Amino acid sequence: MDIQALVTAQRAYFKTGATLPLSARRGALQRLRAAMKAHETDITAALKADLNKSPAESYMCEVGLTLSELTFVERRLARWMRDRPHLTPLAQFPARSFTVSEPYGVVLIMSPWNYPFLLTMEPLIGAVAAGNCCVVKPSADSPAVSAVIRTILAECFPPELVAVVEGGRAENQALLDQRFDYIFFTGGAAVGREVMAKAAVHLTPVTLELGGKSPCIVDKTARLELAAKRLVFGKLLNCGQTCVAPDYLLIDRRVKDRFLAYVKRWITVLYGSDPLDNKGYVRMVNRKHFDRVMGLINPAQVVFGGQGDPAALAIQPTILDPVSPEDAVMQEEIFGPVLPVLTFDAVQEALDFVNARPRPLALYLFSQDREVQEQFLRRASSGGGCINDTIIHLATSRMGFGGVGDSGMGSYHGKASFDAFSHRKSIVKKSTLVDLPVRYPPYTRTKARLLRLFLR
């Protein structure tokens, strides 16, 4: 594929204004919905091939969430597209002030392999709703889903509106060498820095959805069994290959043993006595990732699990205890079913521990103490998170989702997606019937007094 020619064709198409009308945007979203439903079986089979996701998990975490986002955006798009009025300062009277949402133009979406369908389609929905043309680059590590995405989008859209570029690093570099009007990237921090550096050449704005070591803090007041159940759900969803998965456990020393007993119990209840025998247990995406995660498991620290099956690329849910901040497992995002355990004696220690590290994409706190909840809410920075649960804060179109600091910049979902792919243009429409002279030279004492009256 001639990538430069593709971008040029999309830019020419955008200049025709064909993407601007509400009818065009709604029609595009409706075609996408129809194609998704027609290919739902293919999507499920592709997720099974790439990650061994079960049909239920595939629908819950990928297809269903995408359809929900489509419904939310379709129903509200007309309202979002309207000009937004603003009060006009008295000094500018008579005039009308308003803001206009205009599409950036030609945008690039680079998606990851861990939720390969959801994390491609959700930003695409926002880009199309905002009136952009779009080049989509799925991950080479999820080839089956990438092929289905290519098929679906080719059925929905002409390539000058939405096109898919498949491939690996060479194609990524070729795309990033082009001038796009906006880049949306989901992936790791190292590649995110490369994307931002390439974007800087053309002063292209970016959204970076990265990751990091998202902590799960459990204090002595937490409802331990329920907290353990919800932690296991969040940690083992997609076998830990989730950007907002609880990366490590930070727990009050006084309740650690009781809590870990509940964690072990819930792993067994939800996944069986040996999850490696569970046909619906998600696997690691490839051998490289399998080996990396297995390399983080120190056998001397294993108190549960610890085994892997190289042939199936599957790793048992694993608990490591005790762990120190200097251990290898605490030096990088795990992105797998391994839970390091660290302890604290006072809540302030836990807060200081979190704040001494790069700001995570998510933070999870289990506590019944409202003062502790407020303390972490106001004093621990993160992209988002939950109190007394995990993961679910991102499963809504009514709130934006994104990172901060090392975990990313910008947000999306619902209205936030529309805004991410739109430039909000401020306009003052001034009357020609009256022209107040106060702003024009010469600046007399009377004008100076009037200026002080208006501008204070």
Secondary structure as UniProt FT lines:
FT   HELIX           3..15
FT   TURN            16..19
FT   HELIX           22..38
FT   HELIX           40..51
FT   HELIX           55..58
FT   HELIX           59..63
FT   HELIX           64..81
FT   STRAND          84..86
FT   HELIX           90..92
FT   STRAND          95..103
FT   STRAND          106..110
FT   TURN            116..117
FT   HELIX           118..129
FT   TURN            130..131
FT   STRAND          133..137
FT   TURN            140..141
FT   HELIX           143..156
FT   TURN            159..161
FT   STRAND          162..164
FT   HELIX           169..176
FT   STRAND          182..186
FT   HELIX           189..201
FT   TURN            202..203
FT   STRAND          206..209
FT   STRAND          215..218
FT   TURN            220..221
FT   HELIX           224..236
FT   HELIX           237..240
FT   TURN            243..244
FT   STRAND          248..252
FT   HELIX           253..255
FT   HELIX           256..271
FT   HELIX           275..277
FT   TURN            279..280
FT   HELIX           287..295
FT   HELIX           299..301
FT   STRAND          302..304
FT   STRAND          308..309
FT   TURN            310..313
FT   STRAND          314..315
FT   STRAND          318..320
FT   TURN            325..326
FT   HELIX           328..330
FT   STRAND          338..344
FT   HELIX           347..355
FT   STRAND          363..366
FT   HELIX           370..379
FT   STRAND          385..387
FT   HELIX           392..394
FT   STRAND          401..402
FT   HELIX           405..407
FT   STRAND          408..409
FT   STRAND          411..412
FT   HELIX           415..420
FT   STRAND          422..430
FT   HELIX           437..439
FT   HELIX           445..454
//
